[in-house]
Amino acid sequence: MNYAGAWLAGTVLPRRTLGALFDRVVGSLHRRLDIETEDDLARSMRFPTRWDPFFRETMTLADVYHFPTQHFDFHRDQFTLAL
């Protein structure tokens, strides 16, 4: 599904639209993170660890906000050639 969604969006939407959509989503997440309290960020819940190597059995909201960065860095390192 992740592949199909990305492929379809990249096929149907122009780059400028994709860029604007990305900026809007990141801005929204940033605004939301800015208003989270320490108590909010400390809330936790159980996660299915088999879904992703970065999932832990219990994760806080702060962990969930950090997850996409970890996931991206992992895949970037996979596809980066050492010079």
HELIX and SHEET records of a PDB file:
HELIX    1   1 ASN A    2  VAL A   12  1                                  11    
HELIX    2   2 ARG A   15  ILE A   35  1                                  21    
HELIX    3   3 GLU A   38  ALA A   42  1                                   5    
HELIX    4   4 THR A   49  TRP A   51  5                                   3    
HELIX    5   5 LEU A   61  PHE A   79  1                                  19    
SHEET    1   A 2 SER A  44  ARG A  46  0                                        
SHEET    2   A 2 THR A  58  THR A  60 -1                                        
END                                                                             
